[in-house]
Amino acid sequence: MKTFQKEFSLQAQARGYHLITDAILSQVKEVKEINIGWMHVFIKHTSASLTINEDADPSVRLDFESHINKMVPENAPYYVHTYEGADDMPAHIKASLLGASVQIPITKGTLNLGTWQGIYLCEHRNYGGPRNVVVTLIGS
């Protein structure tokens, strides 16, 4: 059994949904050493999230942003936590809805994603800054 873990920062992104599969793989080349296993990616923030979805058509990411903003609007009159800006409390809710981690099977040294799948960084703040992730590999 092999294990590996690395923590690193992803560059700051504008609010929205961003493909980060290649950025993760560029930091974790040890994936190639795993024949059968798992890659777990965890984001160490409460106002950004991770998910897996289509990586082919960029309009999917735009629609994600449009839809979640309707589901979780800014400036809702019932928000109490407002001192960090209008985008902060909605960002916490969005991050909880989408989640702080993804897990992907590794097969023969590559991520066993579907044809059109990629890992998204979901940036829910207007100015979120660099985001720290922890990537853990487990396998043989």
N, C-alpha and C positions, 0 to 999 in steps of 0.2 A: 504494500500500500504506500502510495506517495501522497504527501500533503505539501501544499505551498500556500503562502499568504502574502499579499502585498497591499499596502495602503498608498494611495496617490491622489493627486488633485486633477480634476478635469477643468479645462479652461472655462472661464466665465462665459455664459451664453445669455442671449436675450431671452426674455420670457417666451415660452413656447416649448415645443417638442423637438428634440434633437437626436439624431442617430449617433450613438457612441460605440457601436460594436467595434469598429476599427481602432478607435482610441483605446479601448480596453485591451484588445488583443496586442496592440503595440507595446503595452506595458507588461503584459503577462505572456511572454513567449513560451513559458513552461507548459502551456496547454499542449504543445506538440509532443511532450513527453508522456502524456496520459493516453492510454489505449482505450480504457473504459472508465468513466468517472463523471464528476460533476463540477461545474463552475458556479459558485455562488457570488453574486455581486450585491453589496450592501452600501447604501448611501447614508452618510452620517449627518443628515440634516432633517429638519422638520418642516421645511417649506419647499422641498423639491422631492421628486419621487422617480422611480424606475418602472418601466413596463416593457413588454415585448409586443411588437406589432409590425405592420407592413413597412418594409424598407425600400420599396420600389417607387411608389408615387408620393411625392412630397405633399400633395393636397390632403392626404390622410392626416398628416401632422397638423395642418391648418384647421381641418375639421375637428380634430381632437380639442384644440385650443378654443375654437368657437363654441363647441358644445359644452365643455366643462365650465366655461365662463357663464353660460346660461344656467347650468345646474347649481353653481356656487358663485353667486354674484358678489361684487365688491359693494361696500357701503350699505350692507343690509342693516336696517334700523335696530335689529336685535343683537348685533355683535357688541360685546363688551371689550374684548381685546382689540383695541384700535390704535394704541399709541405708537405702533411701529409702521403705520401707514395703511391706506385702504386696501392694499394688496396682501397684507400679512395674514390676517385671520383666514381669508379664503385660501391662501396658500397652504396653511396648516390642514384645512379640511381636505383640499385636493390631494395633498400628500398622503393623508390617511386613507382616502378612498382608493388611490392607486397603489400604495405600498412602498416600502423602503428597500425591497430586495427582489431579485429575480434569480432563478436557478435554471441552469441550462445543462443538458447532458453533453458529455464529451465522448466522441466516438472516433477512434483511430487518429487522435491528435487534432481534431477539429471540433468546433461547436456544432452540435447536431440540431441546428435550427431548421425550420421549414424554408422552402424556396424563397419566400417573400418576407421572412422574419428578420428583424433586427432589434437591438437593445436601444431603448429610448431613455435619454435623460429628460425628465419632465420638469422644466424650470417654471415654477409658479410665481416667482417674484419678478418685479420689474427690473431690479438690480440685485440679483442673488449673489453674484461673485463666484469665485472658483468653488467647486463642490468636491468634497472628499469622499472617496469610495474605498471600500475594502473588498478585495477579490480573493476568494479562497478556492483552491483546487484540491479535490480529493479524488483519488483513483489509482488504477494500477496500469 
